[in-house]
Amino acid sequence: MTRLSVEMLAADAPPPITSAGHAQLGIAVLVGIAVIVLLITKFKLHAFLALTIGSLALGAVAGAPLDKAITSFTSGLGSTVAGVGVLIALGAILGKLLADSGGADQIVDTILAKAGGRAMPWAMVLIASVVGLPLFFEVGIVLLIPVVLMVAKRGNYSLMRIGIPALAGLSVMHGLIPPHPGPLVAIDAVKANLGVTLALGIVVAIPTVIIAGPLFSKLAARWVDVPAPDRMLPQRASEQLERRPGFGPTLATVLLPVVLMLAKALVDIVVDDPANHTQRVFDVVGSPLIALLAAVIVGFFTLGRPAGFTRDRLQQTVEKGLMPIAGILLIVGAGGGFKQTLIDSGVGQMILDISKDWSIPALLLAWLIAVAIRLATGSATVATVSAAGLVAPLAADMSTTHSALLVLAIGAGSLFFSHVNDAGFWLVKEYFGLKVGQTVKTWSLMETIISVVAGGLVLLLSLIV
């Protein structure tokens, strides 16, 4: 970023709510993040409350008037929820509909029926990637664990040989591919193009998931050679249904929003004329809101009706899909409030001023910041929203593709080395019956491989596009 562009940004930006210098702002950032880390890790406080308190602590140390700090936080919370809240809700509905109708089981069973032997780890990563598109990470784990245990037992496979590819597929989707909350928040924060981010995210995701999934699982199976836990498998949705949707309609429904958003991005590149009627149509149908809404409505007929769902059952599915996301929305919203407090306090401009003479690439800086926050808080979502707020000003002078790569760099950094302060760490440990050391050697190392490989690919792409 040039000195002239920095000065132009400074002229266009509203005045900060504090007159603190760079040193004081730097201390304020460290205090704010430290408060969040301590409250989450030491006192086990909910991330929403921790982010709220951390934002106020940041404003106080930076010397901002309390009323202005509160205004910054609430405005950031409101704008973030307004930007991504509906999308998270629609994604949750689609995921719940996919699970309850037996559509997810249909995808799983169809792919498994055509795979065997050495192809099984590749089948598992494919299943997890497809099923993980509309599902939150934790929901995907709960949905796929019975399949992983069943395949490992019946096929006499090492649990890690089957489980790691499935976890890698879910984790990569969660960190890099919208409509997952983290990527959506980062896209909103840096004003990136969603379609371009999605397209580049897929380019990064494919080799990343291959390396961290089927390839790494060979080593993981040697290091931690454990059988599937001998316990009762959870009942799958399709076992409670007389019939379930077909494979083709289910897969088409899952991929519909992705196809619509990618089509919009392609038309924008080829046509590049805002007045063109075709481009205007695709701008509407390919917008995340319409794409996900279309998938939900189509899902009522392609998933709900074949499963025999009545109108009341569909309504219950929608309600059950929405209930678990309240906490996610609050965390994402509070992360947006923290981001806005950072920006309004002048931290974003401080990073611009300091980094304009650095030789470190902005994408690497974003990755490192996300890594630091991830290691400290254990939350990929908190790492994403916090890092996005810190580096958002760097995107103002970037091209469309590089701002999308900035989002992916943040997402890659947010996945680095999951350990004992991450709920996902314990979820994997308990479901797979592992010891803490075994979980570190498998799950934690897999997450690190995803983060490093994806981050490296993002930097490589930045030299090409």
Helices and strands as residue ranges (DSSP letters): H 3-12, H 22-41, H 47-61, H 66-100, H 103-113, G 117-119, H 120-132, H 137-154, H 159-176, H 181-190, H 194-210, I 211-215, H 216-223, G 237-240, H 247-270, H 277-285, H 288-299, I 300-304, H 311-322, G 323-325, H 326-344, H 347-355, H 362-377, H 380-391, G 392-397, H 400-413, H 423-432, H 436-439, I 440-444, H 445-464
